[in-house]
Amino acid sequence: MKTTLRILRCITAMCLGVVTASTQPAKPKSDATPATVVFVCEHGAAKSVIAAAHFNRLATERGLPFRAVSRGTKPDDVVPADVRAGLASDGIDVSTWRPTGVSDQDIRQAVQVVSLATDLASTKPFARSKLLEWNDISPVSENYDMARTKILEHVHDLLETLSAPKKK
């Protein structure tokens, strides 16, 4: 009798577990893995850092499911002090960012790849289908504010494009 009761309790518990599990709400969209945008500049330390940092700030503010990473074709060791300071003046902390080389996996997993005056199209031709080239940005070392302004224009345009409803 005790064994029968124990079996019935187990069966009841399992049935309740199945019913409870099937009625759980789906994960909210905010828990979904965001699509990645890869910004690539030569050293992975200035233009791509500025673009990725501002892209992430704006995408978060707008509640968009995109996040960016910064990469380099020939990465430096650190993000320069003037870039860290410039972004800090905009309220963005990149003090822990380290330049990283762009990998084939970065490109394959990205929804969009943005080249900031690199030779990415020739060195990684498989990237062409998702590649944007922003070659009209002056060197950050020559004029941070001018480069930042142009990068922000491009970032705003990219966010508009990515968030626009898809045409059927």
PyMOL commands that set and color helices and strands:
alter all, ss='L'
color gray80, all
select helices_A, chain A and resi 2-22+29-31+47-61+81-89+104-109+120-123+125-130+144-163
alter helices_A, ss='H'
color red, helices_A
select strands_A, chain A and resi 35-41+66-72+110-115+131-133
alter strands_A, ss='S'
color yellow, strands_A
deselect
rebuild
show_as cartoon
